[in-house]
Structure formats: structure tokens, C-alpha cells
Amino acid sequence: MVLRPEGMYCPAGDFYIDPWRGVDRAVLTHGHADHARPGSALYHAAESGLGLLRHRLGADAHIVTHAYSAPVGFGDARVSLHSAGHILGSSQVRIEVDGEVWVVTGDYKRDADPSCAPFEVVPCDTLITEATFALPCYRWPPMAAVVDEMLEWWDRCAREKLPAVLFCYALGKAQRVLAELAQRVERTVYLHGAMTPLVQRYRDAKMPMLPTEPVSESKRARDFAGELILAPPSAAGSPWMRRFNSASTAFASGWMQIRGNRRRRGYDRGFVVSDHSDWPGLIRTIDECGARRVLATHGNTDALVRYLNERGIAAAALKTEFGGDDA
């Protein structure tokens, strides 16, 4: 892989991975906006992510889908997609040329998630890994404990007759929250309009989640006392929030690992839920794939590179335009 103005390019296969500008042939790791950009002539992606990519790229986009682990030949390169455990349809890209294997992870996580396929360890010679939370302070708590906290907060809001507004990213995080809660309760959740079509894409893929209703379909006079409402962070402080009198607010994100982030953003509660790997997950992945060389991109690359070099693994930072869509 080499970097070009359009993005990461494989000369042997004549394709780009998650290009930043329109190209002739793109291989996409997943449907977040910083990875799936419109304007390319042809896209290759995992079949389970097709619905999300149609939503992102439009009905006219030329998208060819592939099952996980199914190899395809691009020029002199043999390419296959493998689950990244990030969101529905997220993929790592395995590239083999003349017996040498590179893996581009895209975004990924190692924790179990009922809303998407689990991460697959792919042995390789060179690993290009994300580094969003590549600091030792980021260590995710057990998801069961986080769900306990969410339910306790929701129940308290119900007793106090307050709306419980949980801010989370519209693609990946919202669906994971709905899927995690569905394993514990059977209650309807109300959605901001930006989330409704993306939640439906997951339902189309048969992902089990709590039942949902759009906030917009409720009467204007409804106060939503005791109800859980999911909304994107952009809705905080917007006129839309006037519907929820005296709401208790929370934010679900890996950034909530640092208590100061919750205070600065003004939320009542913070729940540590991330669609990315924490520090132990990153190190575990690098160890298990057996890579002799690691290139770290977007996030805390310096800390990860320094740590790996001290351990005798050849590592360097790779500057890309990825990052910022979710956490």
C-alpha cells in the first residue's frame, strides 16, 4: 500500500481503500462517512453492509459485494474481506501479493456486540491499524455492567417522571445500544429522525433490537416522562430538545472513560460504550495477527508507535484522513 492524494492505494491491484476522493475502484471497510465517500466509479464491500452503503452513497452507486473471507483477484493482488466487529458490514481488507500479506483494519473492536459480526484475527506481515483510543487509560468496562448502569438511569428517570435522553452516534452506537438492551428488557425506545432510517437498515439485516418509534410521530403535547430517547450529539442544545421538559441527559461514547469529558460536555451521565478497540484490544490484536510491521493511523498514533518500537516491533505512524465520525 502507498499513499496518494486520493488515499491508500494498492499498485498491484489498482484499487484504493476508503479513498478520500473519487477513484475508479474503491474497496470500502464500512459505511461511516469518513470511510465511505461518494464519487467513485465502482465500490467493493462486504455484503452485510450493502444497505448502509446504499443509504450513504445513493441508489445509483455501483457497489459489488462479497462474503467475508471470499477471495477475489484484483490484478496481481488477492483480496478478501474479514469482519472488523466495528458496525454492521465493517471489514478488514486482506491483501496478498507474491506471498506477502498486508491487512488494513479500518475501524474495529474486540468486544462482543450483538448488532454485528465479531472481529476476526487475520494473520499478516504488515498491519495497518486504527489508533483512536491508543492510550493505556482507555480500558472498556464489561458491557454487562454498562447496561446495568443504563437501566438503573432509565428506571430512575421513570420513577421521577423525567425523559431520559441518551445521545449517541446515529450509525453503529445507537443500534448497539438497542441490541444490548433488547437482551435485558422489552420496552419501546423513541428515536430522533436522523436515526430512524439507519436503525431500519439494521432491522432489514435481521439484527434484534428493542422496538422503536420516531419522536416525530408522537403528539406535540407528549412529555415523554420516563421514556428513553436516542438522539445524535448534534441534537444537544437544539430546538428539538424543547420537547423534553427537564430531561436527564447522557452520552454513550468511549470518550466517557475520562470523567472530565462528561463534565465539559454538560451531560448528567456518561456511559462508556465504544465501537473501537481500547488499549488492551489494540495490543492483543497486534500480538495475535503476528505482524512484523505495524502502521498506526488516526488517533493516538505516537503512543502506540513508541510502545511497539520499545517491544521490538517495527512501527510507524501513517497519516490519513480517517477518523471523527464515531467513537
Short mmCIF file of the C-alpha atoms (twelve columns), coordinates in Angstrom:
data_MODEL
# 
_entry.id   MODEL 
# 
loop_
_atom_site.group_PDB 
_atom_site.id 
_atom_site.type_symbol 
_atom_site.label_atom_id 
_atom_site.label_alt_id 
_atom_site.label_comp_id 
_atom_site.label_asym_id 
_atom_site.label_seq_id 
_atom_site.Cartn_x 
_atom_site.Cartn_y 
_atom_site.Cartn_z 
_atom_site.pdbx_PDB_model_num 
ATOM 1   C CA . MET A 1   0.000   0.000   0.000   1 
ATOM 2   C CA . VAL A 2   1.138   3.527   -0.782  1 
ATOM 3   C CA . LEU A 3   -0.404  6.907   -0.048  1 
ATOM 4   C CA . ARG A 4   -1.669  9.019   -2.915  1 
ATOM 5   C CA . PRO A 5   -3.690  12.246  -2.849  1 
ATOM 6   C CA . GLU A 6   -6.809  10.113  -3.275  1 
ATOM 7   C CA . GLY A 7   -5.966  7.844   -0.331  1 
ATOM 8   C CA . MET A 8   -4.406  4.427   0.365   1 
ATOM 9   C CA . TYR A 9   -3.579  2.744   -2.941  1 
ATOM 10  C CA . CYS A 10  -2.549  -0.787  -3.870  1 
ATOM 11  C CA . PRO A 11  -0.466  -0.632  -7.093  1 
ATOM 12  C CA . ALA A 12  -0.507  -4.412  -7.604  1 
ATOM 13  C CA . GLY A 13  -4.306  -4.496  -7.581  1 
ATOM 14  C CA . ASP A 14  -5.016  -0.979  -8.877  1 
ATOM 15  C CA . PHE A 15  -7.542  -0.106  -6.152  1 
ATOM 16  C CA . TYR A 16  -7.939  2.267   -3.228  1 
ATOM 17  C CA . ILE A 17  -9.146  1.507   0.295   1 
ATOM 18  C CA . ASP A 18  -11.655 4.046   1.657   1 
ATOM 19  C CA . PRO A 19  -10.482 6.752   -0.784  1 
ATOM 20  C CA . TRP A 20  -10.822 10.391  0.178   1 
ATOM 21  C CA . ARG A 21  -11.735 11.413  -3.372  1 
ATOM 22  C CA . GLY A 22  -13.487 9.732   -6.279  1 
ATOM 23  C CA . VAL A 23  -11.485 6.920   -7.928  1 
ATOM 24  C CA . ASP A 24  -12.099 4.188   -10.490 1 
ATOM 25  C CA . ARG A 25  -12.129 1.299   -7.990  1 
ATOM 26  C CA . ALA A 26  -12.619 1.557   -4.231  1 
ATOM 27  C CA . VAL A 27  -12.676 -1.106  -1.533  1 
ATOM 28  C CA . LEU A 28  -14.659 0.101   1.486   1 
ATOM 29  C CA . THR A 29  -14.172 -1.022  5.069   1 
ATOM 30  C CA . HIS A 30  -17.565 0.245   6.327   1 
ATOM 31  C CA . GLY A 31  -20.348 2.778   5.994   1 
ATOM 32  C CA . HIS A 32  -19.252 5.668   8.215   1 
ATOM 33  C CA . ALA A 33  -18.971 8.935   6.319   1 
ATOM 34  C CA . ASP A 34  -15.209 9.303   6.777   1 
ATOM 35  C CA . HIS A 35  -14.659 5.922   5.096   1 
ATOM 36  C CA . ALA A 36  -17.466 5.687   2.525   1 
ATOM 37  C CA . ARG A 37  -17.393 8.787   0.371   1 
ATOM 38  C CA . PRO A 38  -19.426 9.283   -2.826  1 
ATOM 39  C CA . GLY A 39  -17.894 9.917   -6.235  1 
ATOM 40  C CA . SER A 40  -16.087 6.672   -7.133  1 
ATOM 41  C CA . ALA A 41  -16.966 4.675   -10.251 1 
ATOM 42  C CA . LEU A 42  -17.020 1.271   -8.519  1 
ATOM 43  C CA . TYR A 43  -17.148 0.104   -4.905  1 
ATOM 44  C CA . HIS A 44  -16.359 -3.301  -3.392  1 
ATOM 45  C CA . ALA A 45  -17.625 -4.046  0.120   1 
ATOM 46  C CA . ALA A 46  -18.956 -6.731  2.445   1 
ATOM 47  C CA . GLU A 47  -22.439 -7.916  1.507   1 
ATOM 48  C CA . SER A 48  -23.808 -7.402  5.018   1 
ATOM 49  C CA . GLY A 49  -23.098 -3.669  4.758   1 
ATOM 50  C CA . LEU A 50  -24.875 -3.088  1.455   1 
ATOM 51  C CA . GLY A 51  -27.963 -1.449  2.962   1 
ATOM 52  C CA . LEU A 52  -25.906 1.084   4.891   1 
ATOM 53  C CA . LEU A 53  -23.757 1.867   1.864   1 
ATOM 54  C CA . ARG A 54  -26.852 2.403   -0.291  1 
ATOM 55  C CA . HIS A 55  -28.062 4.865   2.323   1 
ATOM 56  C CA . ARG A 56  -24.685 6.611   2.366   1 
ATOM 57  C CA . LEU A 57  -23.738 6.544   -1.334  1 
ATOM 58  C CA . GLY A 58  -27.121 6.634   -3.051  1 
ATOM 59  C CA . ALA A 59  -29.183 4.267   -5.159  1 
ATOM 60  C CA . ASP A 60  -27.091 4.873   -8.301  1 
ATOM 61  C CA . ALA A 61  -23.733 3.924   -6.771  1 
ATOM 62  C CA . HIS A 62  -22.165 0.845   -8.406  1 
ATOM 63  C CA . ILE A 63  -21.488 -1.485  -5.469  1 
ATOM 64  C CA . VAL A 64  -20.224 -5.069  -5.750  1 
ATOM 65  C CA . THR A 65  -20.497 -7.072  -2.540  1 
ATOM 66  C CA . HIS A 66  -18.520 -10.047 -1.245  1 
ATOM 67  C CA . ALA A 67  -18.998 -12.596 1.511   1 
ATOM 68  C CA . TYR A 68  -16.472 -12.453 4.339   1 
ATOM 69  C CA . SER A 69  -13.295 -14.470 3.623   1 
ATOM 70  C CA . ALA A 70  -14.170 -14.940 -0.077  1 
ATOM 71  C CA . PRO A 71  -11.046 -14.097 -2.138  1 
ATOM 72  C CA . VAL A 72  -11.181 -12.007 -5.309  1 
ATOM 73  C CA . GLY A 73  -8.381  -11.190 -7.740  1 
ATOM 74  C CA . PHE A 74  -7.511  -7.583  -8.499  1 
ATOM 75  C CA . GLY A 75  -4.577  -7.602  -10.931 1 
ATOM 76  C CA . ASP A 76  -1.671  -9.279  -9.140  1 
ATOM 77  C CA . ALA A 77  -3.326  -8.923  -5.735  1 
ATOM 78  C CA . ARG A 78  -5.537  -11.456 -3.982  1 
ATOM 79  C CA . VAL A 79  -8.029  -9.601  -1.794  1 
ATOM 80  C CA . SER A 80  -10.543 -10.749 0.803   1 
ATOM 81  C CA . LEU A 81  -12.729 -9.012  3.391   1 
ATOM 82  C CA . HIS A 82  -12.887 -10.105 7.032   1 
ATOM 83  C CA . SER A 83  -15.150 -8.946  9.837   1 
ATOM 84  C CA . ALA A 84  -13.875 -5.982  11.842  1 
ATOM 85  C CA . GLY A 85  -16.520 -6.073  14.596  1 
ATOM 86  C CA . HIS A 86  -16.981 -2.290  14.325  1 
ATOM 87  C CA . ILE A 87  -20.514 -1.881  12.908  1 
ATOM 88  C CA . LEU A 88  -22.788 -3.867  10.605  1 
ATOM 89  C CA . GLY A 89  -20.811 -4.838  7.473   1 
ATOM 90  C CA . SER A 90  -17.482 -3.497  8.723   1 
ATOM 91  C CA . SER A 91  -14.436 -5.170  7.200   1 
ATOM 92  C CA . GLN A 92  -10.728 -5.587  7.373   1 
ATOM 93  C CA . VAL A 93  -9.071  -5.814  3.972   1 
ATOM 94  C CA . ARG A 94  -6.546  -8.616  3.487   1 
ATOM 95  C CA . ILE A 95  -4.182  -8.132  0.535   1 
ATOM 96  C CA . GLU A 96  -1.753  -10.794 -0.616  1 
ATOM 97  C CA . VAL A 97  0.866   -10.099 -3.302  1 
ATOM 98  C CA . ASP A 98  3.701   -12.546 -4.075  1 
ATOM 99  C CA . GLY A 99  3.210   -14.316 -0.752  1 
ATOM 100 C CA . GLU A 100 3.321   -11.160 1.376   1 
ATOM 101 C CA . VAL A 101 0.172   -10.268 3.324   1 
ATOM 102 C CA . TRP A 102 -0.989  -6.835  4.414   1 
ATOM 103 C CA . VAL A 103 -4.154  -6.202  6.434   1 
ATOM 104 C CA . VAL A 104 -5.910  -2.834  6.620   1 
ATOM 105 C CA . THR A 105 -8.228  -2.998  9.629   1 
ATOM 106 C CA . GLY A 106 -10.348 0.079   9.060   1 
ATOM 107 C CA . ASP A 107 -12.078 0.750   12.385  1 
ATOM 108 C CA . TYR A 108 -12.540 -2.266  14.646  1 
ATOM 109 C CA . LYS A 109 -13.277 -3.504  18.145  1 
ATOM 110 C CA . ARG A 110 -12.670 -6.733  20.020  1 
ATOM 111 C CA . ASP A 111 -15.647 -6.655  22.408  1 
ATOM 112 C CA . ALA A 112 -18.733 -8.754  21.673  1 
ATOM 113 C CA . ASP A 113 -21.549 -6.811  20.020  1 
ATOM 114 C CA . PRO A 114 -24.972 -8.328  19.237  1 
ATOM 115 C CA . SER A 115 -25.513 -5.876  16.367  1 
ATOM 116 C CA . CYS A 116 -22.654 -7.017  14.131  1 
ATOM 117 C CA . ALA A 117 -20.353 -9.941  13.320  1 
ATOM 118 C CA . PRO A 118 -17.372 -10.424 15.680  1 
ATOM 119 C CA . PHE A 119 -13.823 -9.408  14.874  1 
ATOM 120 C CA . GLU A 120 -11.719 -11.989 13.041  1 
ATOM 121 C CA . VAL A 121 -7.972  -12.216 13.650  1 
ATOM 122 C CA . VAL A 122 -6.229  -12.218 10.261  1 
ATOM 123 C CA . PRO A 123 -2.517  -13.245 10.290  1 
ATOM 124 C CA . CYS A 124 -0.344  -10.870 8.278   1 
ATOM 125 C CA . ASP A 125 3.130   -9.486  7.712   1 
ATOM 126 C CA . THR A 126 2.101   -5.813  7.875   1 
ATOM 127 C CA . LEU A 127 -0.881  -4.464  9.816   1 
ATOM 128 C CA . ILE A 128 -2.396  -1.031  9.267   1 
ATOM 129 C CA . THR A 129 -4.359  -0.387  12.457  1 
ATOM 130 C CA . GLU A 130 -6.514  2.427   13.734  1 
ATOM 131 C CA . ALA A 131 -5.383  4.115   16.975  1 
ATOM 132 C CA . THR A 132 -8.441  6.101   18.069  1 
ATOM 133 C CA . PHE A 133 -8.101  5.096   21.740  1 
ATOM 134 C CA . ALA A 134 -4.449  4.090   21.744  1 
ATOM 135 C CA . LEU A 135 -3.606  5.229   25.272  1 
ATOM 136 C CA . PRO A 136 -3.315  2.906   28.306  1 
ATOM 137 C CA . CYS A 137 -6.052  4.848   30.142  1 
ATOM 138 C CA . TYR A 138 -8.679  3.560   27.712  1 
ATOM 139 C CA . ARG A 139 -9.857  0.195   29.033  1 
ATOM 140 C CA . TRP A 140 -13.516 -0.590  28.468  1 
ATOM 141 C CA . PRO A 141 -15.590 -1.897  31.367  1 
ATOM 142 C CA . PRO A 142 -17.661 -5.068  30.830  1 
ATOM 143 C CA . MET A 143 -20.653 -4.220  28.657  1 
ATOM 144 C CA . ALA A 144 -22.993 -6.012  31.067  1 
ATOM 145 C CA . ALA A 145 -22.019 -3.521  33.773  1 
ATOM 146 C CA . VAL A 146 -22.606 -0.584  31.433  1 
ATOM 147 C CA . VAL A 147 -26.063 -1.908  30.535  1 
ATOM 148 C CA . ASP A 148 -26.793 -2.207  34.262  1 
ATOM 149 C CA . GLU A 149 -25.936 1.484   34.611  1 
ATOM 150 C CA . MET A 150 -28.139 2.446   31.663  1 
ATOM 151 C CA . LEU A 151 -31.114 0.533   33.021  1 
ATOM 152 C CA . GLU A 152 -30.650 1.999   36.509  1 
ATOM 153 C CA . TRP A 153 -30.648 5.511   34.999  1 
ATOM 154 C CA . TRP A 154 -33.678 4.788   32.807  1 
ATOM 155 C CA . ASP A 155 -35.598 3.342   35.776  1 
ATOM 156 C CA . ARG A 156 -34.711 6.325   37.955  1 
ATOM 157 C CA . CYS A 157 -35.952 8.695   35.253  1 
ATOM 158 C CA . ALA A 158 -39.199 6.706   35.088  1 
ATOM 159 C CA . ARG A 159 -39.681 7.000   38.872  1 
ATOM 160 C CA . GLU A 160 -39.009 10.738  38.723  1 
ATOM 161 C CA . LYS A 161 -41.165 11.140  35.580  1 
ATOM 162 C CA . LEU A 162 -38.309 12.594  33.531  1 
ATOM 163 C CA . PRO A 163 -37.452 11.925  29.877  1 
ATOM 164 C CA . ALA A 164 -34.141 10.036  29.582  1 
ATOM 165 C CA . VAL A 165 -32.316 11.416  26.518  1 
ATOM 166 C CA . LEU A 166 -29.293 9.350   25.530  1 
ATOM 167 C CA . PHE A 167 -27.008 10.969  22.990  1 
ATOM 168 C CA . CYS A 168 -25.063 8.550   20.813  1 
ATOM 169 C CA . TYR A 169 -23.835 8.337   17.240  1 
ATOM 170 C CA . ALA A 170 -26.555 7.515   14.734  1 
ATOM 171 C CA . LEU A 171 -24.729 4.693   12.951  1 
ATOM 172 C CA . GLY A 172 -23.330 1.817   14.984  1 
ATOM 173 C CA . LYS A 173 -23.695 3.154   18.514  1 
ATOM 174 C CA . ALA A 174 -27.477 3.617   18.516  1 
ATOM 175 C CA . GLN A 175 -28.035 0.147   17.089  1 
ATOM 176 C CA . ARG A 176 -25.655 -1.456  19.543  1 
ATOM 177 C CA . VAL A 177 -27.445 0.192   22.470  1 
ATOM 178 C CA . LEU A 178 -30.801 -1.057  21.164  1 
ATOM 179 C CA . ALA A 179 -29.418 -4.574  20.677  1 
ATOM 180 C CA . GLU A 180 -27.748 -4.717  24.090  1 
ATOM 181 C CA . LEU A 181 -30.886 -3.506  25.866  1 
ATOM 182 C CA . ALA A 182 -33.031 -5.986  23.914  1 
ATOM 183 C CA . GLN A 183 -31.253 -8.804  25.738  1 
ATOM 184 C CA . ARG A 184 -32.491 -7.453  29.079  1 
ATOM 185 C CA . VAL A 185 -35.852 -5.654  28.662  1 
ATOM 186 C CA . GLU A 186 -38.848 -5.306  26.348  1 
ATOM 187 C CA . ARG A 187 -39.614 -1.587  26.171  1 
ATOM 188 C CA . THR A 188 -40.109 0.857   23.322  1 
ATOM 189 C CA . VAL A 189 -37.397 3.439   22.648  1 
ATOM 190 C CA . TYR A 190 -38.008 6.719   20.833  1 
ATOM 191 C CA . LEU A 191 -35.709 7.962   18.066  1 
ATOM 192 C CA . HIS A 192 -34.551 11.270  16.661  1 
ATOM 193 C CA . GLY A 193 -35.369 11.433  12.952  1 
ATOM 194 C CA . ALA A 194 -31.708 11.128  11.915  1 
ATOM 195 C CA . MET A 195 -31.566 7.660   13.474  1 
ATOM 196 C CA . THR A 196 -34.751 6.146   12.067  1 
ATOM 197 C CA . PRO A 197 -33.502 5.133   8.580   1 
ATOM 198 C CA . LEU A 198 -30.229 3.742   9.934   1 
ATOM 199 C CA . VAL A 199 -31.995 1.651   12.569  1 
ATOM 200 C CA . GLN A 200 -34.243 0.327   9.797   1 
ATOM 201 C CA . ARG A 201 -31.169 -0.811  7.819   1 
ATOM 202 C CA . TYR A 202 -30.199 -2.958  10.795  1 
ATOM 203 C CA . ARG A 203 -33.716 -4.340  11.046  1 
ATOM 204 C CA . ASP A 204 -33.558 -5.193  7.346   1 
ATOM 205 C CA . ALA A 205 -30.435 -7.213  8.180   1 
ATOM 206 C CA . LYS A 206 -32.408 -9.099  10.889  1 
ATOM 207 C CA . MET A 207 -30.484 -7.622  13.808  1 
ATOM 208 C CA . PRO A 208 -32.520 -7.999  17.043  1 
ATOM 209 C CA . MET A 209 -33.176 -4.662  18.741  1 
ATOM 210 C CA . LEU A 210 -35.760 -3.086  21.005  1 
ATOM 211 C CA . PRO A 211 -38.883 -1.755  19.280  1 
ATOM 212 C CA . THR A 212 -38.582 1.898   18.313  1 
ATOM 213 C CA . GLU A 213 -40.821 4.764   17.295  1 
ATOM 214 C CA . PRO A 214 -39.849 8.140   15.808  1 
ATOM 215 C CA . VAL A 215 -40.322 11.052  18.192  1 
ATOM 216 C CA . SER A 216 -41.935 12.925  15.307  1 
ATOM 217 C CA . GLU A 217 -44.893 10.525  15.255  1 
ATOM 218 C CA . SER A 218 -45.916 11.380  18.830  1 
ATOM 219 C CA . LYS A 219 -48.280 14.227  19.634  1 
ATOM 220 C CA . ARG A 220 -46.595 17.549  20.262  1 
ATOM 221 C CA . ALA A 221 -48.069 17.749  23.751  1 
ATOM 222 C CA . ARG A 222 -46.496 14.465  24.861  1 
ATOM 223 C CA . ASP A 223 -43.878 14.957  27.583  1 
ATOM 224 C CA . PHE A 224 -42.123 11.536  27.250  1 
ATOM 225 C CA . ALA A 225 -41.880 11.220  31.041  1 
ATOM 226 C CA . GLY A 226 -39.985 8.032   31.905  1 
ATOM 227 C CA . GLU A 227 -39.216 7.188   28.267  1 
ATOM 228 C CA . LEU A 228 -35.793 6.570   26.713  1 
ATOM 229 C CA . ILE A 229 -34.999 8.750   23.702  1 
ATOM 230 C CA . LEU A 230 -31.939 8.263   21.482  1 
ATOM 231 C CA . ALA A 231 -30.537 11.267  19.650  1 
ATOM 232 C CA . PRO A 232 -27.303 12.199  17.853  1 
ATOM 233 C CA . PRO A 233 -24.917 14.529  19.714  1 
ATOM 234 C CA . SER A 234 -25.783 17.327  17.278  1 
ATOM 235 C CA . ALA A 235 -29.289 17.475  18.785  1 
ATOM 236 C CA . ALA A 236 -27.964 18.587  22.190  1 
ATOM 237 C CA . GLY A 237 -28.910 22.213  22.748  1 
ATOM 238 C CA . SER A 238 -31.051 22.333  19.605  1 
ATOM 239 C CA . PRO A 239 -34.714 23.448  19.450  1 
ATOM 240 C CA . TRP A 240 -35.639 19.738  19.118  1 
ATOM 241 C CA . MET A 241 -34.754 19.266  22.805  1 
ATOM 242 C CA . ARG A 242 -37.570 21.619  23.886  1 
ATOM 243 C CA . ARG A 243 -39.960 18.679  23.614  1 
ATOM 244 C CA . PHE A 244 -38.364 17.033  26.640  1 
ATOM 245 C CA . ASN A 245 -39.084 19.127  29.698  1 
ATOM 246 C CA . SER A 246 -36.466 18.750  32.459  1 
ATOM 247 C CA . ALA A 247 -34.860 15.783  30.688  1 
ATOM 248 C CA . SER A 248 -31.973 13.869  32.195  1 
ATOM 249 C CA . THR A 249 -29.232 13.616  29.579  1 
ATOM 250 C CA . ALA A 250 -26.463 11.097  28.997  1 
ATOM 251 C CA . PHE A 251 -23.825 10.365  26.379  1 
ATOM 252 C CA . ALA A 252 -22.642 6.905   25.273  1 
ATOM 253 C CA . SER A 253 -19.082 7.011   23.967  1 
ATOM 254 C CA . GLY A 254 -15.592 5.747   24.608  1 
ATOM 255 C CA . TRP A 255 -14.666 9.335   25.456  1 
ATOM 256 C CA . MET A 256 -16.745 8.959   28.624  1 
ATOM 257 C CA . GLN A 257 -13.885 6.865   30.061  1 
ATOM 258 C CA . ILE A 258 -12.412 10.237  31.080  1 
ATOM 259 C CA . ARG A 259 -14.764 11.825  33.636  1 
ATOM 260 C CA . GLY A 260 -13.715 15.335  32.683  1 
ATOM 261 C CA . ASN A 261 -15.170 14.862  29.211  1 
ATOM 262 C CA . ARG A 262 -18.648 14.333  30.669  1 
ATOM 263 C CA . ARG A 263 -18.388 17.472  32.815  1 
ATOM 264 C CA . ARG A 264 -17.123 19.604  29.927  1 
ATOM 265 C CA . ARG A 265 -19.947 18.457  27.651  1 
ATOM 266 C CA . GLY A 266 -22.606 19.072  30.294  1 
ATOM 267 C CA . TYR A 267 -24.244 15.622  30.456  1 
ATOM 268 C CA . ASP A 268 -25.833 14.234  33.604  1 
ATOM 269 C CA . ARG A 269 -24.459 10.747  32.945  1 
ATOM 270 C CA . GLY A 270 -21.737 9.215   30.814  1 
ATOM 271 C CA . PHE A 271 -21.740 5.599   29.644  1 
ATOM 272 C CA . VAL A 272 -18.517 4.038   28.354  1 
ATOM 273 C CA . VAL A 273 -19.577 2.404   25.086  1 
ATOM 274 C CA . SER A 274 -17.265 2.398   22.080  1 
ATOM 275 C CA . ASP A 275 -17.251 0.840   18.634  1 
ATOM 276 C CA . HIS A 276 -13.433 0.964   18.658  1 
ATOM 277 C CA . SER A 277 -10.816 -1.131  20.419  1 
ATOM 278 C CA . ASP A 278 -9.449  0.002   23.734  1 
ATOM 279 C CA . TRP A 279 -5.720  -0.136  24.515  1 
ATOM 280 C CA . PRO A 280 -5.682  -3.830  25.543  1 
ATOM 281 C CA . GLY A 281 -7.697  -4.696  22.430  1 
ATOM 282 C CA . LEU A 282 -5.236  -2.953  20.146  1 
ATOM 283 C CA . ILE A 283 -2.222  -4.671  21.695  1 
ATOM 284 C CA . ARG A 284 -3.988  -8.047  21.696  1 
ATOM 285 C CA . THR A 285 -4.821  -7.675  18.006  1 
ATOM 286 C CA . ILE A 286 -1.253  -6.792  17.049  1 
ATOM 287 C CA . ASP A 287 0.099   -9.740  19.027  1 
ATOM 288 C CA . GLU A 288 -2.414  -12.236 17.641  1 
ATOM 289 C CA . CYS A 289 -2.040  -11.296 13.970  1 
ATOM 290 C CA . GLY A 290 1.741   -11.793 14.186  1 
ATOM 291 C CA . ALA A 291 2.621   -8.724  12.113  1 
ATOM 292 C CA . ARG A 292 6.310   -7.883  11.827  1 
ATOM 293 C CA . ARG A 293 5.450   -4.284  10.949  1 
ATOM 294 C CA . VAL A 294 2.605   -2.048  12.162  1 
ATOM 295 C CA . LEU A 295 1.407   1.241   10.701  1 
ATOM 296 C CA . ALA A 296 -0.908  3.210   13.001  1 
ATOM 297 C CA . THR A 297 -3.441  5.691   11.667  1 
ATOM 298 C CA . HIS A 298 -5.789  8.318   13.155  1 
ATOM 299 C CA . GLY A 299 -5.877  8.795   16.875  1 
ATOM 300 C CA . ASN A 300 -3.082  8.461   19.412  1 
ATOM 301 C CA . THR A 301 -0.588  7.041   16.943  1 
ATOM 302 C CA . ASP A 302 2.518   8.374   18.688  1 
ATOM 303 C CA . ALA A 303 1.879   6.494   21.928  1 
ATOM 304 C CA . LEU A 304 1.162   3.223   20.130  1 
ATOM 305 C CA . VAL A 305 4.162   3.532   17.816  1 
ATOM 306 C CA . ARG A 306 6.506   4.279   20.708  1 
ATOM 307 C CA . TYR A 307 5.185   1.334   22.734  1 
ATOM 308 C CA . LEU A 308 5.523   -1.108  19.835  1 
ATOM 309 C CA . ASN A 309 9.023   0.032   18.915  1 
ATOM 310 C CA . GLU A 310 10.096  -0.440  22.540  1 
ATOM 311 C CA . ARG A 311 8.817   -4.013  22.276  1 
ATOM 312 C CA . GLY A 312 10.849  -4.655  19.144  1 
ATOM 313 C CA . ILE A 313 8.003   -4.391  16.606  1 
ATOM 314 C CA . ALA A 314 8.745   -2.105  13.666  1 
ATOM 315 C CA . ALA A 315 6.054   0.569   13.845  1 
ATOM 316 C CA . ALA A 316 5.374   3.975   12.340  1 
ATOM 317 C CA . ALA A 317 2.502   6.441   12.003  1 
ATOM 318 C CA . LEU A 318 0.548   6.651   8.762   1 
ATOM 319 C CA . LYS A 319 -1.239  9.941   8.211   1 
ATOM 320 C CA . THR A 320 -4.734  9.516   6.773   1 
ATOM 321 C CA . GLU A 321 -7.974  11.489  6.649   1 
ATOM 322 C CA . PHE A 322 -9.949  8.855   8.563   1 
ATOM 323 C CA . GLY A 323 -11.490 9.496   11.944  1 
ATOM 324 C CA . GLY A 324 -14.026 11.752  13.578  1 
ATOM 325 C CA . ASP A 325 -17.281 10.048  12.599  1 
ATOM 326 C CA . ASP A 326 -17.778 7.995   15.720  1 
ATOM 327 C CA . ALA A 327 -16.207 6.816   18.963  1 
# 
